Amino acid sequence: MITGIDHIVLTVRDIEAAVAFYRRALGLKAVIFGEGRRAPQIGEQKINLQTLGQETRNHAAIGAGDVCLLTDETPDSIVAHLAREGIDIVEGPVTKTGAKGPFTSVYFNDPDGNLIEVSHYS
């Protein structure tokens, strides 16, 4: 029935600050959709950004997100990039299990406290 994930939604304090962070931290481009909403894009998926109260159908909370993103980069290169950008690592590199089996992950928080995991399958 389900074939994939189109987008996820993270709740942030400042959408433009979040867009800038995802550009800097992960090299994501930002797209505009709907009535001027912004989203960092990853291939054919995106991270829709919302402010608290913008969407009334969910139980959003700032910083409650937990997202795992895949990379072809080595964990060491991700660690080095985050260090150059002044982004503190919460955990990793550490072996975890993803949808396809074991991978190596590096964890950090975005400016709003959402947990971002960047993972590499060997």
DSSP file (Angstrom, degrees, kcal/mol; ACC not computed):
  #  RESIDUE AA STRUCTURE BP1 BP2  ACC     N-H-->O    O-->H-N    N-H-->O    O-->H-N    TCO  KAPPA ALPHA  PHI   PSI    X-CA   Y-CA   Z-CA
    1    1 A M              0   0    0      0, 0.0     2,-0.4     0, 0.0     0, 0.0   0.000 360.0 360.0 360.0 -46.3    0.0    0.0    0.0
    2    2 A I        +     0   0    0      1,-0.1     3,-0.1     3,-0.0     0, 0.0  -0.789 360.0 179.3 -98.4 136.9    2.8    2.5    0.9
    3    3 A T        -     0   0    0     -2,-0.4     2,-0.3     1,-0.3    -1,-0.1   0.518  57.1 -44.2-114.2  -8.5    5.6    3.1   -1.5
    4    4 A G        -     0   0    0      0, 0.0     2,-0.5     0, 0.0    -1,-0.3  -0.985  62.5 -71.5 168.0-174.3    7.8    5.7    0.2
    5    5 A I        -     0   0    0     -2,-0.3     3,-0.1     1,-0.1    -3,-0.0  -0.959  28.2-176.9-114.2 126.9    8.0    8.9    2.2
    6    6 A D        -     0   0    0     -2,-0.5    40,-1.3     1,-0.3     2,-0.3   0.894  66.4 -22.4 -86.1 -48.5    7.3   12.2    0.4
    7    7 A H  E     -a   46   0A   0     38,-0.2    -1,-0.3    40,-0.1     2,-0.3  -0.987  48.5-145.6-157.6 161.5    8.1   14.6    3.3
    8    8 A I  E     -a   47   0A   0     38,-1.7    40,-2.8    -2,-0.3     2,-0.4  -0.827  21.9-131.5-121.5 167.1    8.3   15.0    7.0
    9    9 A V  E     -a   48   0A   0     -2,-0.3     2,-0.4    38,-0.2    40,-0.2  -0.985  16.7-170.9-126.3 130.5    7.4   18.1    9.1
   10   10 A L  E     -a   49   0A   0     38,-2.5    40,-2.2    -2,-0.4     2,-0.5  -0.950  19.3-135.1-116.6 140.9    9.6   19.7   11.7
   11   11 A T  E     +a   50   0A   0     -2,-0.4    52,-1.4    50,-0.4     2,-0.3  -0.840  33.3 170.8 -97.0 127.1    8.3   22.5   14.0
   12   12 A V        -     0   0    0     38,-2.9    40,-0.5    -2,-0.5     3,-0.2  -0.856  41.3-128.3-132.8 163.3   10.8   25.4   14.4
   13   13 A R  S    S+     0   0    0      1,-0.3     2,-0.4    -2,-0.3    -1,-0.1   0.880 100.6  22.3 -77.2 -40.6   10.8   28.9   15.9
   14   14 A D     >  -     0   0    0      1,-0.1     4,-2.2    36,-0.1    -1,-0.3  -0.954  63.4-161.8-137.0 110.5   12.1   30.6   12.8
   15   15 A I  H  > S+     0   0    0     -2,-0.4     4,-2.7     1,-0.2     5,-0.2   0.902  92.7  50.0 -63.2 -43.4   11.7   29.1    9.4
   16   16 A E  H  > S+     0   0    0      1,-0.2     4,-2.3     2,-0.2    -1,-0.2   0.893 111.2  49.6 -64.8 -38.6   14.4   31.2    7.7
   17   17 A A  H  > S+     0   0    0      2,-0.2     4,-2.1     1,-0.2    -1,-0.2   0.895 112.0  49.1 -64.8 -39.3   16.9   30.4   10.4
   18   18 A A  H  X S+     0   0    0     -4,-2.2     4,-2.6     2,-0.2     5,-0.2   0.919 109.8  50.9 -66.2 -43.5   16.0   26.7   10.0
   19   19 A V  H  X S+     0   0    0     -4,-2.7     4,-1.9     1,-0.2    -2,-0.2   0.931 111.0  49.2 -58.2 -46.1   16.4   26.9    6.2
   20   20 A A  H  X S+     0   0    0     -4,-2.3     4,-2.5     1,-0.2    -1,-0.2   0.898 110.6  50.9 -61.3 -41.2   19.8   28.6    6.7
   21   21 A F  H  X S+     0   0    0     -4,-2.1     4,-3.7     1,-0.2     5,-0.4   0.937 109.9  48.2 -63.0 -47.2   20.9   25.9    9.2
   22   22 A Y  H  X S+     0   0    0     -4,-2.6     6,-1.7     1,-0.2     4,-1.4   0.818 111.8  50.8 -67.5 -29.5   19.9   23.0    6.9
   23   23 A R  H  X S+     0   0    0     -4,-1.9     4,-1.5     4,-0.2    -1,-0.2   0.948 118.3  38.2 -65.5 -49.2   21.8   24.6    4.0
   24   24 A R  H  < S+     0   0    0     -4,-2.5    -2,-0.2    -5,-0.2    -3,-0.2   0.929 122.9  39.6 -69.8 -47.1   24.9   25.1    6.1
   25   25 A A  H  < S+     0   0    0     -4,-3.7    -3,-0.2    -5,-0.2    -1,-0.2   0.862 135.7  13.5 -74.1 -37.5   24.8   21.8    8.0
   26   26 A L  H  < S-     0   0    0     -4,-1.4    -3,-0.2    -5,-0.4    -2,-0.2   0.440  93.5-118.1-123.9  -2.5   23.7   19.4    5.3
   27   27 A G     <  +     0   0    0     -4,-1.5     2,-0.2    -5,-0.3    -4,-0.2   0.765  57.0 160.0  70.4  24.3   24.1   21.3    2.0
   28   28 A L        -     0   0    0     -6,-1.7     2,-0.2    -9,-0.1    -1,-0.2  -0.569  36.5-132.3 -82.9 142.3   20.3   21.1    1.3
   29   29 A K  E     -B   41   0A   0     12,-0.7    12,-3.1    -2,-0.2     2,-0.4  -0.616  21.1-126.9 -85.9 154.5   18.7   23.4   -1.1
   30   30 A A  E     -B   40   0A   0     10,-0.2     2,-0.3    -2,-0.2     8,-0.0  -0.837  22.2-165.0-103.7 139.5   15.5   25.2   -0.1
   31   31 A V  E     -B   39   0A   0      8,-2.9     8,-1.9    -2,-0.4     2,-0.4  -0.845  14.0-135.1-117.8 158.6   12.3   25.1   -2.1
   32   32 A I  E     +B   38   0A   0     -2,-0.3     2,-0.3     6,-0.2     6,-0.2  -0.939  32.3 164.9-111.3 135.5    9.1   27.1   -2.0
   33   33 A F  E  >  +B   37   0A   0      4,-2.3     4,-2.0    -2,-0.4     3,-0.4  -0.908  44.1   3.5-142.8 169.7    5.8   25.4   -2.1
   34   34 A G  T  4 S-     0   0    0     -2,-0.3     2,-0.8     1,-0.2    -2,-0.0  -0.247 128.4 -11.4  56.2-133.9    2.1   26.1   -1.4
   35   35 A E  T  4 S-     0   0    0      1,-0.1    -1,-0.2    -3,-0.0    -3,-0.0  -0.418 128.1 -54.3 -97.7  56.9    1.5   29.7   -0.4
   36   36 A G  T  4 S+     0   0    0     -2,-0.8    -2,-0.2    -3,-0.4    -1,-0.1   0.598  88.8 153.9  87.7  12.8    5.1   30.6    0.2
   37   37 A R  E  <  -B   33   0A   0     -4,-2.0    -4,-2.3     1,-0.0     2,-0.3  -0.379  33.4-137.6 -72.0 156.3    6.1   27.8    2.6
   38   38 A R  E     +B   32   0A   0     11,-0.3    11,-1.4    -6,-0.2    -6,-0.2  -0.870  23.5 172.3-119.0 148.3    9.8   26.8    2.7
   39   39 A A  E     -B   31   0A   0     -8,-1.9    -8,-2.9    -2,-0.3     2,-0.2  -0.945  32.7-124.7-154.4 130.3   11.3   23.3    2.9
   40   40 A P  E     -B   30   0A   0      0, 0.0     7,-2.8     0, 0.0     2,-0.4  -0.585  37.9-140.8 -67.0 138.3   14.9   21.9    2.6
   41   41 A Q  E     -BC  29  46A   0    -12,-3.1   -12,-0.7    -2,-0.2     2,-0.5  -0.868  20.6-170.5-113.0 140.6   14.8   19.3   -0.1
   42   42 A I  E >   - C   0  45A   0      3,-3.4     3,-2.8    -2,-0.4     2,-0.3  -0.917  64.7 -64.6-125.5  99.6   16.6   16.0   -0.2
   43   43 A G  T 3  S-     0   0    0     -2,-0.5    -1,-0.0     1,-0.3     0, 0.0  -0.409 120.0 -14.1  58.0-118.7   16.4   14.4   -3.7
   44   44 A E  T 3  S+     0   0    0     -2,-0.3    -1,-0.3    -3,-0.1     2,-0.3   0.309 130.1  72.9 -98.2   7.2   12.7   13.8   -4.2
   45   45 A Q  E <   - C   0  42A   0     -3,-2.8    -3,-3.4   -38,-0.0     2,-0.3  -0.764  62.0-164.5-115.4 164.2   11.8   14.2   -0.5
   46   46 A K  E     -aC   7  41A   0    -40,-1.3   -38,-1.7    -2,-0.3     2,-0.7  -0.968  24.0-126.8-145.7 163.6   11.6   17.4    1.6
   47   47 A I  E     -a    8   0A   0     -7,-2.8     2,-0.2    -2,-0.3   -38,-0.2  -0.915  29.1-151.1-109.5 101.1   11.5   18.6    5.2
   48   48 A N  E     -a    9   0A   0    -40,-2.8   -38,-2.5    -2,-0.7     2,-0.4  -0.542  11.2-147.5 -71.9 137.4    8.5   20.9    5.5
   49   49 A L  E     +a   10   0A   0    -11,-1.4     2,-0.3    -2,-0.2   -11,-0.3  -0.892  20.4 173.9-109.6 136.4    9.0   23.5    8.2
   50   50 A Q  E     -a   11   0A   0    -40,-2.2   -38,-2.9    -2,-0.4     2,-0.2  -0.965  25.2-128.5-136.6 154.7    6.2   24.9   10.4
   51   51 A T    >   -     0   0    0     -2,-0.3     3,-2.3   -40,-0.2     4,-0.5  -0.657  50.3 -75.7 -96.2 161.0    6.0   27.2   13.3
   52   52 A L  T 3  S+     0   0    0    -40,-0.5    -1,-0.1     1,-0.3     9,-0.0  -0.327 120.1  13.6 -58.6 128.6    4.1   26.3   16.5
   53   53 A G  T 3  S+     0   0    0      2,-0.3    -1,-0.3    -2,-0.0     3,-0.1   0.282  93.7 109.0  89.3 -10.2    0.4   26.6   15.9
   54   54 A Q  S <  S+     0   0    0     -3,-2.3     2,-0.6     1,-0.2    -2,-0.1   0.891  82.2  40.7 -66.0 -38.6    0.7   26.8   12.1
   55   55 A E        -     0   0    0     -4,-0.5     3,-0.4     1,-0.1     5,-0.4  -0.952  65.2-176.3-113.9 118.0   -0.8   23.4   11.7
   56   56 A T  S    S+     0   0    0     -2,-0.6    -1,-0.1     1,-0.2    -2,-0.1   0.514  72.2  72.8 -93.7  -5.2   -3.7   22.6   14.0
   57   57 A R  S    S+     0   0    0      2,-0.0     2,-0.2     0, 0.0    -1,-0.2   0.619  96.0  53.0 -85.0 -11.6   -4.3   19.0   12.9
   58   58 A N  S    S-     0   0    0     -3,-0.4     2,-0.4     2,-0.0    -3,-0.0  -0.647  84.2-116.8-117.1 176.6   -1.1   17.7   14.7
   59   59 A H        +     0   0    0     -2,-0.2    -3,-0.1     2,-0.0    -2,-0.0  -0.471  49.1 179.6-108.2  57.8    0.3   17.9   18.2
   60   60 A A        -     0   0    0     -2,-0.4     2,-0.3    -5,-0.4   -50,-0.0  -0.192  12.4-178.5 -65.7 149.4    3.4   19.8   17.2
   61   61 A A    >   -     0   0    0     -9,-0.0     3,-1.7   -50,-0.0   -50,-0.4  -0.980  35.5-104.7-145.1 138.4    6.1   20.9   19.6
   62   62 A I  T 3  S+     0   0    0     -2,-0.3   -50,-0.2     1,-0.3   -11,-0.0  -0.432 105.1   8.6 -63.6 130.0    9.2   22.8   18.9
   63   63 A G  T 3  S+     0   0    0    -52,-1.4    -1,-0.3    -2,-0.2    52,-0.2   0.552  92.3 114.9  80.6   8.3   12.2   20.5   19.0
   64   64 A A    <   +     0   0    0     -3,-1.7    -2,-0.1   -53,-0.2    -1,-0.1   0.493  47.3 110.7 -89.0  -2.7   10.3   17.3   19.2
   65   65 A G        -     0   0    0    -54,-0.2    50,-2.6    -4,-0.2     2,-0.3  -0.356  43.7-172.6 -75.9 153.6   11.4   16.0   15.8
   66   66 A D  E     +d  115   0B   0     48,-0.2     2,-0.4    -2,-0.1    50,-0.2  -0.895  14.7 176.2-145.6 109.3   13.8   13.0   15.3
   67   67 A V  E     -d  116   0B   0     48,-2.7    50,-3.1    -2,-0.3     2,-0.5  -0.936  20.8-155.2-126.2 138.0   14.9   12.5   11.7
   68   68 A C  E     -d  117   0B   0     -2,-0.4     2,-0.4    48,-0.2    50,-0.2  -0.964  16.1-173.6-112.3 124.0   17.4   10.1   10.1
   69   69 A L  E     -d  118   0B   0     48,-3.5    50,-3.1    -2,-0.5     2,-0.3  -0.906  17.0-131.6-116.0 143.7   18.9   11.1    6.8
   70   70 A L  E     -d  119   0B   0     -2,-0.4     2,-0.3    48,-0.2    50,-0.2  -0.683  23.4-176.7 -97.0 149.2   21.1    9.0    4.6
   71   71 A T        -     0   0    0     48,-2.4    50,-0.4    -2,-0.3     7,-0.0  -0.972  33.2-147.4-139.4 154.0   24.4   10.0    3.1
   72   72 A D  S    S+     0   0    0     -2,-0.3    48,-0.1    48,-0.1    -1,-0.1   0.534  76.8 100.4 -90.4 -11.2   27.1    8.5    0.8
   73   73 A E  S    S-     0   0    0      1,-0.1    -2,-0.1    46,-0.1     0, 0.0  -0.361  83.6-105.0 -71.1 152.8   29.7   10.4    2.7
   74   74 A T     >  -     0   0    0      1,-0.1     4,-1.9    -2,-0.1     3,-0.3  -0.435  26.8-115.1 -73.7 154.0   31.8    8.6    5.3
   75   75 A P  H  > S+     0   0    0      0, 0.0     4,-2.7     0, 0.0     5,-0.2   0.887 117.1  56.3 -55.8 -39.0   31.0    9.2    9.0
   76   76 A D  H  > S+     0   0    0      1,-0.2     4,-2.4     2,-0.2     5,-0.2   0.883 106.3  49.3 -62.3 -38.0   34.4   10.8    9.4
   77   77 A S  H  > S+     0   0    0     -3,-0.3     4,-2.3     2,-0.2    -1,-0.2   0.863 110.6  50.6 -70.5 -33.3   33.7   13.3    6.6
   78   78 A I  H  X S+     0   0    0     -4,-1.9     4,-2.7     2,-0.2     5,-0.2   0.935 111.1  48.5 -66.2 -45.6   30.4   14.2    8.2
   79   79 A V  H  X S+     0   0    0     -4,-2.7     4,-2.3     1,-0.2    -2,-0.2   0.926 112.7  48.5 -58.6 -45.9   32.1   14.7   11.6
   80   80 A A  H  X S+     0   0    0     -4,-2.4     4,-2.3     2,-0.2    -1,-0.2   0.910 111.8  49.2 -63.0 -43.1   34.7   16.9   10.0
   81   81 A H  H  X S+     0   0    0     -4,-2.3     4,-1.8     2,-0.2    -2,-0.2   0.939 111.5  48.3 -62.2 -47.6   32.1   19.0    8.1
   82   82 A L  H  <>S+     0   0    0     -4,-2.7     5,-2.9     1,-0.2     4,-0.4   0.892 110.8  51.9 -61.2 -39.3   30.0   19.5   11.3
   83   83 A A  H ><5S+     0   0    0     -4,-2.3     3,-1.3    -5,-0.2    -1,-0.2   0.919 107.9  51.3 -62.5 -43.6   33.2   20.5   13.2
   84   84 A R  H 3<5S+     0   0    0     -4,-2.3    -1,-0.2     1,-0.3    -2,-0.2   0.846 111.6  48.3 -61.0 -33.4   34.0   23.1   10.4
   85   85 A E  T 3<5S-     0   0    0     -4,-1.8    -1,-0.3    -5,-0.2    -2,-0.2   0.436 115.4-116.5 -87.7  -0.1   30.5   24.5   10.7
   86   86 A G  T < 5 +     0   0    0     -3,-1.3     2,-0.6    -4,-0.4    -3,-0.2   0.798  63.2 149.2  72.1  28.7   30.7   24.7   14.5
   87   87 A I      < -     0   0    0     -5,-2.9    -1,-0.2    -6,-0.1     2,-0.2  -0.864  44.1-130.4-101.1 121.8   27.9   22.1   15.0
   88   88 A D        -     0   0    0     -2,-0.6    21,-0.5    21,-0.1     2,-0.4  -0.476  15.4-132.0 -72.7 136.1   28.2   20.0   18.2
   89   89 A I  E     -E  108   0B   0     -2,-0.2    19,-0.3     1,-0.2     3,-0.1  -0.752  13.7-166.3 -87.6 132.5   27.8   16.3   17.8
   90   90 A V  E    S-     0   0B   0     17,-2.8     2,-0.3    -2,-0.4    18,-0.2   0.847  72.4 -11.2 -83.9 -40.0   25.4   14.7   20.3
   91   91 A E  E    S-E  107   0B   0     16,-1.1    16,-3.2     3,-0.0    -1,-0.4  -0.976  83.6 -63.5-159.7 145.8   26.6   11.1   19.6
   92   92 A G  E     -     0   0B   0      1,-0.4    14,-0.2    -2,-0.3     2,-0.1  -0.372  39.7 -97.7 113.9 173.9   28.6    9.2   17.1
   93   93 A P  E    S+     0   0B   0      0, 0.0    -1,-0.4     0, 0.0     2,-0.3   0.426  78.1 150.8 -64.4 140.7   29.9    7.9   14.9
   94   94 A V  E     -E  105   0B   0     11,-1.8    11,-3.2    -3,-0.2     2,-0.4  -0.994  48.9-109.0-146.8 145.3   28.1    4.9   16.3
   95   95 A T  E     +E  104   0B   0     -2,-0.3     9,-0.2     9,-0.2     2,-0.2  -0.643  46.3 160.1 -80.4 129.8   26.6    1.7   14.7
   96   96 A K  E     -E  103   0B   0      7,-3.0     7,-2.4    -2,-0.4     2,-0.5  -0.728  39.1-104.7-132.9-178.0   22.8    1.6   14.6
   97   97 A T  E     -E  102   0B   0      5,-0.3     2,-0.1    -2,-0.2     7,-0.0  -0.971  35.2-178.8-120.6 123.5   20.2   -0.3   12.6
   98   98 A G  E >   -E  101   0B   0      3,-3.4     3,-1.0    -2,-0.5     5,-0.0  -0.270  50.6 -75.6-103.1-167.4   18.3    1.3    9.8
   99   99 A A  T 3  S+     0   0    0      1,-0.3    -2,-0.0    -2,-0.1    -1,-0.0   0.781 132.9  38.2 -63.3 -28.9   15.6    0.0    7.5
  100  100 A K  T 3  S-     0   0    0      1,-0.4    -1,-0.3     2,-0.0    -3,-0.0   0.311 125.0 -87.3-106.7   7.2   18.1   -2.0    5.4
  101  101 A G  E <  S+E   98   0B   0     -3,-1.0    -3,-3.4    20,-0.0    -1,-0.4  -0.847  80.2   3.5 123.6-160.7   20.3   -3.2    8.3
  102  102 A P  E     +E   97   0B   0      0, 0.0    20,-0.4     0, 0.0     2,-0.3  -0.303  61.4 161.4 -66.4 142.6   23.3   -1.8   10.2
  103  103 A F  E     -E   96   0B   0     -7,-2.4    -7,-3.0    18,-0.2     2,-0.5  -0.944  39.2-107.3-148.6 171.0   24.7    1.6    9.4
  104  104 A T  E     -EF  95 120B   0     16,-2.4    16,-2.4    -2,-0.3     2,-0.3  -0.903  38.3-164.7-107.3 129.9   26.9    4.2   11.1
  105  105 A S  E     -EF  94 119B   0    -11,-3.2   -11,-1.8    -2,-0.5     2,-0.4  -0.847  19.1-163.1-120.9 149.6   25.3    7.3   12.4
  106  106 A V  E     - F   0 118B   0     12,-2.0    12,-2.8    -2,-0.3     2,-0.4  -1.000  19.6-156.6-125.2 130.0   26.2   10.8   13.6
  107  107 A Y  E     +EF  91 117B   0    -16,-3.2   -17,-2.8    -2,-0.4   -16,-1.1  -0.867  21.6 152.1-112.5 140.6   23.7   12.7   15.7
  108  108 A F  E     -EF  89 116B   0      8,-2.4     8,-3.6    -2,-0.4     2,-0.4  -0.958  35.9-114.0-152.8 168.2   23.3   16.5   16.2
  109  109 A N  E     - F   0 115B   0    -21,-0.5     6,-0.2    -2,-0.3   -21,-0.1  -0.829  19.8-131.8-107.2 145.5   20.6   18.9   17.0
  110  110 A D    >   -     0   0    0      4,-2.2     3,-2.1    -2,-0.4   -92,-0.1  -0.339  47.6 -86.0 -79.1 176.0   19.2   21.7   14.8
  111  111 A P  T 3  S+     0   0    0      0, 0.0    -1,-0.1     0, 0.0   -93,-0.0   0.719 130.9  50.7 -59.9 -20.0   18.8   25.2   16.4
  112  112 A D  T 3  S-     0   0    0      2,-0.1  -101,-0.0   -98,-0.0   -94,-0.0   0.432 122.2-102.3 -97.3   0.0   15.4   24.2   17.7
  113  113 A G    <   +     0   0    0     -3,-2.1     2,-0.1     1,-0.3  -101,-0.1   0.407  68.4 149.9  96.1  -1.8   16.5   21.0   19.4
  114  114 A N        -     0   0    0   -103,-0.1    -4,-2.2     1,-0.1     2,-0.5  -0.445  50.2-120.1 -62.2 136.7   15.2   18.6   16.7
  115  115 A L  E     -dF  66 109B   0    -50,-2.6   -48,-2.7    -6,-0.2     2,-0.5  -0.703  28.9-165.8 -85.0 123.6   17.5   15.5   16.7
  116  116 A I  E     -dF  67 108B   0     -8,-3.6    -8,-2.4    -2,-0.5     2,-0.5  -0.944   3.4-168.4-113.3 126.9   19.1   14.9   13.3
  117  117 A E  E     -dF  68 107B   0    -50,-3.1   -48,-3.5    -2,-0.5     2,-0.5  -0.964   3.2-165.0-114.2 126.3   20.8   11.6   12.5
  118  118 A V  E     -dF  69 106B   0    -12,-2.8   -12,-2.0    -2,-0.5     2,-0.3  -0.965  18.2-171.4-113.0 121.9   23.0   11.3    9.4
  119  119 A S  E     -dF  70 105B   0    -50,-3.1   -48,-2.4    -2,-0.5     2,-0.4  -0.868  17.2-160.0-125.2 148.6   23.7    7.7    8.5
  120  120 A H  E     - F   0 104B   0    -16,-2.4   -16,-2.4    -2,-0.3     2,-0.4  -0.985  11.6-146.7-128.6 121.0   25.9    5.8    6.1
  121  121 A Y              0   0    0     -2,-0.4   -18,-0.2   -50,-0.4   -20,-0.0  -0.732 360.0 360.0 -80.9 133.9   25.4    2.2    5.0
  122  122 A S              0   0    0     -2,-0.4    -1,-0.1   -20,-0.4   -19,-0.1   0.481 360.0 360.0 -72.2 360.0   28.8    0.6    4.4
